[in-house]
Amino acid sequence: MEKNIIDIIKKAKELSLNLKQEINHIKDLKEIDLIKIKYTGKKGLVTLLMKSLAELNNDDRAKAGRAINIIKRDIEKMIISHKSLIENKILNESLEKEKIDITLPGRPTLRGGIHPISKTMDEIISILSLLGFNVEEGPHIEDEYFNFTALNIPEDHPARQEHDTFYMQGSNKKKLLRTHTSPIQIRVMKEKKPPIKIIAPGNTYRCDDDATHSPMFHQIEGLVVDKNISMAHLKWTIKELLASFFNVKDLVMRFRPSYFPFTEPSAEVDIGCEVEDGKLVLGKGKKWLEVLGCGMVNPKVFNNCEIDTNIYSGFAFGLGVERFAMLKYGITDLRMFYENDHRWLKHYSFRPTGFPNTLKGS
């Protein structure tokens, strides 16, 4: 038996010597991994040697096992050490190749800017905040109730169909990507008591995609609820907003009767325009350009929000941010907003000038 122990320990020492000879010729990480498997893997040489201890009695097995474990740890240390040497060599070679020559001329600096959509949204929020509006936000994934039902949009309305609205898969038409920011108005009216004076800016989603429509776009909607609110308040607010945004003092504007389920009466707002030297000039002229929709809040919407129509009245309006940006900055194709063309962004972006008044807290 003693001879068996000696033979096993001798074999273990031979494995250690063999590894030292093999490992000196290895210069690749893949090869070092193969060596590790060869010696210490599940079917490795050291592992097989440990299994041969089963032939010994308990005392001999313990002595041989301790000796082999010491040699096994030495083998593992050799492998780890050599692997570290290879990794450091590879890293140094890589750093040598990738080092920067600081004597080379500097690269041109690419300066970022404010996207036209962000600029437009900030401008509109700033104007309306000066008129006393507060910003409110809501979820992008909405319930049918908040997006349609509470806004007096009937079950058979085209907006509820799948060709117009993105419904969440498996939601049985109960969950959808909001098609407008009007659900925020419903949530606010259900949570807060009048007086209410808010704007709801944000992303909205509809199944549409062409030069003037996008499946994702931005809206800003406004809502005022208080005692004795009339169409005159609505008209004054819209005129202040449009005159300030388009920077036209004596803005030519008209309210054209229209229909929206959530307002009654409803109107679409047009501003005067004309073409001078091939450019569209806003705010004057004999031609008209539609810019937004508005109206007095429908009593049915108030009833859905448990607001007493004998005491309170209100108005609402909604506008497309992309449309306002296109009109003000002469952008002809809405799709360009999202194509990330560096040349286009460089031409239409703006230098940072701060935050809207509402975001400043003023």
C-alpha positions in Angstrom: 0.0 0.0 0.0 2.9 2.4 0.9 4.2 1.9 -2.6 0.8 3.0 -4.0 0.9 6.2 -2.0 4.4 6.9 -3.3 3.4 6.2 -6.9 0.4 8.5 -6.7 2.3 11.4 -5.1 5.1 10.9 -7.6 2.5 11.2 -10.5 1.1 14.3 -8.9 4.6 15.9 -8.8 5.2 14.9 -12.4 1.9 16.6 -13.4 3.2 19.8 -11.8 6.5 19.6 -13.6 4.8 18.8 -16.9 2.6 21.9 -16.5 5.6 24.1 -15.9 7.1 23.0 -19.2 3.9 23.3 -21.2 2.7 26.6 -19.8 5.9 28.5 -20.7 5.1 28.0 -24.4 1.5 29.3 -24.1 0.8 32.9 -25.3 -2.9 32.7 -26.0 -5.9 33.0 -23.5 -7.7 30.2 -25.3 -4.8 27.9 -24.8 -4.5 28.7 -21.2 -8.2 27.8 -20.7 -7.6 24.5 -22.5 -4.6 23.8 -20.2 -6.8 24.5 -17.2 -9.4 21.9 -18.4 -6.6 19.4 -19.2 -5.3 19.5 -15.6 -8.1 20.6 -13.3 -11.3 20.0 -15.3 -13.9 17.4 -14.4 -12.0 14.8 -16.5 -8.6 16.4 -16.0 -5.4 14.7 -15.0 -5.5 15.9 -11.4 -9.1 14.9 -11.1 -8.4 11.4 -12.4 -5.5 11.1 -9.9 -7.8 12.0 -7.1 -10.2 9.3 -8.1 -7.4 6.7 -8.0 -7.3 7.3 -4.2 -10.3 5.1 -3.9 -8.0 2.1 -4.1 -6.2 3.0 -0.8 -7.3 2.4 2.8 -8.6 5.3 4.8 -5.3 6.4 6.4 -3.4 6.2 3.2 -6.2 7.9 1.3 -6.0 10.9 3.7 -2.2 11.2 3.5 -2.2 11.0 -0.3 -5.2 13.3 -0.6 -3.5 16.1 1.4 -0.4 15.8 -0.8 -2.3 15.9 -4.0 -4.4 18.9 -2.9 -1.2 20.9 -2.2 0.1 20.1 -5.7 -3.4 20.9 -7.1 -3.3 24.4 -5.5 0.2 25.0 -6.9 -1.0 24.0 -10.4 -4.0 26.4 -10.1 -1.8 29.2 -9.0 0.6 28.6 -12.0 -2.4 28.7 -14.4 -3.9 31.9 -12.9 -0.5 33.6 -12.7 0.3 32.8 -16.4 -3.1 33.9 -17.5 -2.6 37.2 -15.8 0.7 37.7 -17.6 -1.0 37.0 -20.9 -3.8 39.4 -20.2 -1.4 42.2 -19.1 0.6 41.7 -22.3 -2.5 41.9 -24.5 -3.6 45.0 -22.6 -0.2 46.7 -23.0 -0.1 45.9 -26.7 -3.6 47.3 -27.2 -2.8 50.5 -25.3 0.3 50.9 -27.4 -1.7 50.7 -30.6 -4.6 52.9 -29.4 -2.6 55.6 -27.7 -3.4 59.2 -28.7 -0.7 61.4 -30.1 -1.3 64.6 -28.3 0.9 66.4 -30.9 -1.8 65.9 -33.6 -4.2 68.8 -34.3 -7.5 68.7 -32.4 -10.6 67.2 -33.8 -13.5 69.6 -34.6 -16.0 69.9 -31.7 -19.6 69.0 -32.5 -21.9 71.3 -30.5 -25.4 70.2 -29.6 -28.5 72.3 -29.7 -32.2 72.4 -28.7 -34.4 70.4 -31.1 -37.2 72.5 -32.8 -39.9 70.4 -31.1 -38.3 71.0 -27.7 -37.9 74.7 -28.5 -41.5 75.0 -29.6 -42.9 73.2 -26.6 -40.8 75.3 -24.2 -42.0 78.5 -25.9 -45.7 77.6 -25.7 -45.4 76.4 -22.1 -43.6 79.7 -21.2 -46.3 81.8 -22.8 -49.2 80.0 -21.2 -47.5 79.9 -17.8 -47.3 83.7 -17.9 -51.1 83.6 -18.4 -51.5 81.6 -15.2 -51.5 78.0 -16.5 -49.9 75.1 -14.5 -48.4 72.1 -16.2 -49.9 68.6 -15.5 -48.8 65.2 -16.8 -50.4 61.8 -17.1 -49.6 58.2 -18.2 -48.9 57.4 -21.9 -50.7 54.0 -21.6 -54.3 54.9 -20.9 -57.7 53.3 -20.1 -60.4 53.5 -22.7 -62.5 55.3 -20.2 -60.1 58.3 -19.7 -59.1 58.4 -23.4 -62.6 58.1 -24.9 -65.6 57.5 -22.7 -65.2 60.3 -20.2 -64.6 62.7 -23.1 -68.0 61.9 -24.6 -66.5 60.0 -27.5 -69.2 57.4 -28.5 -68.5 53.7 -28.9 -68.8 53.8 -32.7 -66.5 56.8 -33.2 -63.8 56.2 -35.8 -61.1 57.2 -33.4 -61.8 54.1 -31.3 -61.1 51.8 -34.3 -57.8 49.9 -34.6 -56.9 51.7 -37.8 -56.6 54.9 -35.8 -55.5 53.8 -32.3 -52.7 51.6 -30.9 -54.3 49.1 -28.5 -52.1 47.1 -26.2 -52.0 43.4 -27.2 -54.1 41.2 -25.0 -55.8 44.1 -23.3 -59.2 43.5 -24.9 -59.2 47.1 -26.1 -59.1 48.3 -22.4 -55.5 49.6 -22.6 -54.1 51.8 -25.4 -51.4 54.4 -26.2 -53.2 57.7 -25.6 -54.3 59.4 -28.8 -54.3 62.9 -27.2 -53.4 64.5 -23.9 -57.1 65.2 -23.1 -57.2 62.2 -20.6 -54.9 64.3 -18.4 -57.7 66.9 -18.2 -60.2 64.2 -17.0 -57.8 63.0 -14.4 -57.2 66.5 -13.1 -61.0 67.3 -13.0 -61.6 64.0 -11.1 -58.8 64.7 -8.5 -59.1 68.5 -8.0 -61.9 70.9 -7.4 -62.3 74.1 -9.5 -60.9 76.6 -10.1 -58.7 74.7 -12.5 -56.3 76.2 -15.0 -53.9 73.7 -16.5 -52.0 72.8 -19.7 -51.1 69.2 -20.5 -48.1 68.8 -22.8 -46.8 65.4 -23.9 -46.4 62.6 -26.5 -49.4 61.2 -28.2 -49.8 58.2 -30.6 -52.0 57.5 -33.6 -51.8 55.1 -36.6 -50.7 57.6 -39.2 -47.5 58.3 -41.1 -46.9 60.7 -44.0 -45.4 64.2 -44.6 -47.8 65.9 -42.2 -48.6 63.1 -39.8 -46.5 60.9 -37.5 -47.4 57.8 -35.4 -45.9 59.6 -32.4 -46.3 63.4 -32.1 -46.7 66.1 -29.4 -49.7 68.0 -28.2 -50.3 70.7 -25.7 -53.9 71.0 -24.4 -55.3 73.6 -22.1 -58.2 73.6 -19.7 -59.9 76.3 -17.6 -62.8 75.6 -15.2 -64.2 78.2 -13.0 -67.4 80.3 -12.3 -68.7 82.4 -15.2 -66.1 81.2 -17.8 -67.3 82.2 -21.3 -66.2 82.1 -25.0 -64.7 85.5 -24.6 -62.2 84.2 -22.1 -61.3 81.4 -24.6 -60.9 83.8 -27.5 -58.7 86.2 -25.5 -56.4 83.3 -24.3 -56.0 81.9 -27.8 -55.2 85.3 -29.3 -52.6 86.0 -26.6 -51.0 82.6 -27.2 -50.9 82.9 -31.0 -49.8 86.6 -31.1 -47.0 85.9 -28.7 -45.8 82.6 -30.3 -45.8 83.9 -33.9 -44.7 87.4 -32.8 -47.5 89.2 -34.6 -48.9 92.2 -32.7 -52.1 92.7 -34.7 -52.9 89.1 -35.4 -55.6 88.4 -38.0 -57.6 85.5 -36.5 -61.0 83.8 -36.9 -63.0 81.2 -35.1 -64.8 78.7 -37.4 -67.6 76.5 -36.1 -66.6 72.9 -35.8 -67.5 69.7 -33.8 -65.6 67.9 -31.0 -67.4 65.5 -28.7 -65.8 67.0 -25.6 -66.7 70.6 -26.3 -69.9 72.4 -27.1 -69.8 74.8 -28.9 -66.6 73.9 -30.7 -64.4 75.9 -33.1 -61.3 75.6 -35.2 -59.0 78.6 -35.1 -57.5 80.0 -38.3 -54.9 82.8 -38.7 -54.4 85.0 -41.7 -51.6 84.3 -44.0 -50.1 85.2 -47.4 -47.2 84.2 -49.6 -44.5 86.9 -50.1 -41.4 86.1 -52.3 -42.1 82.4 -52.0 -42.3 82.5 -48.2 -45.4 82.0 -46.0 -46.1 85.1 -43.9 -48.3 84.4 -40.9 -50.7 86.8 -39.2 -51.9 88.8 -42.1 -53.4 88.4 -45.6 -56.6 87.1 -47.2 -55.8 83.4 -47.0 -56.5 81.3 -43.9 -54.5 78.6 -42.1 -55.9 76.3 -39.5 -53.8 76.2 -36.3 -55.8 74.6 -33.4 -59.2 73.4 -32.1 -61.0 74.6 -29.1 -64.4 75.1 -27.5 -66.5 75.3 -24.3 -66.3 72.1 -22.2 -69.3 69.9 -22.9 -71.6 69.5 -19.9 -71.5 65.8 -20.3 -67.8 65.8 -19.7 -68.3 67.8 -16.5 -71.0 65.3 -15.4 -68.5 62.5 -15.9 -66.1 64.3 -13.6 -68.8 65.2 -11.1 -68.5 69.0 -11.6 -71.7 70.9 -11.1 -72.6 72.6 -14.4 -75.0 75.0 -12.6 -72.0 76.5 -10.9 -69.0 76.0 -13.2 -68.2 76.3 -16.8 -65.0 76.1 -18.8 -63.1 76.0 -22.0 -60.5 73.7 -23.6 -58.1 73.9 -26.5 -55.5 71.6 -28.1 -52.7 72.2 -30.6 -50.0 70.1 -32.3 -46.5 71.1 -31.3 -45.0 69.8 -34.6 -47.5 71.9 -36.6 -46.6 75.1 -34.7 -42.9 74.4 -35.2 -43.4 73.8 -39.0 -45.3 77.0 -39.4 -42.9 79.2 -37.3 -39.6 77.8 -38.6 -40.6 76.9 -42.2 -40.2 73.2 -41.9 -42.1 71.4 -44.8 -41.9 67.7 -43.9 -42.9 66.5 -40.4 -40.8 63.3 -40.9 -37.6 65.3 -40.8 -38.1 65.9 -37.1 -37.3 62.3 -36.4 -34.8 61.3 -39.0 -31.7 62.5 -37.0 -30.0 64.0 -40.1 -27.1 65.9 -38.6 -27.2 68.6 -41.3 -30.9 69.2 -40.7 -30.4 69.3 -36.9 -27.5 71.8 -37.3 -29.6 74.1 -39.5 -32.8 74.0 -37.3 -31.5 73.5 -33.8 -31.2 76.4 -31.3 -28.8 77.5 -28.6 -29.9 76.8 -25.0 -31.5 79.9 -23.5 -33.0 78.5 -20.2 -36.2 76.9 -19.2 -39.9 77.8 -19.5 -41.3 80.0 -16.8 -43.4 77.2 -15.4 -40.3 75.0 -15.0 -38.4 77.9 -13.4 -41.2 78.1 -10.8 -42.1 81.7 -11.7 
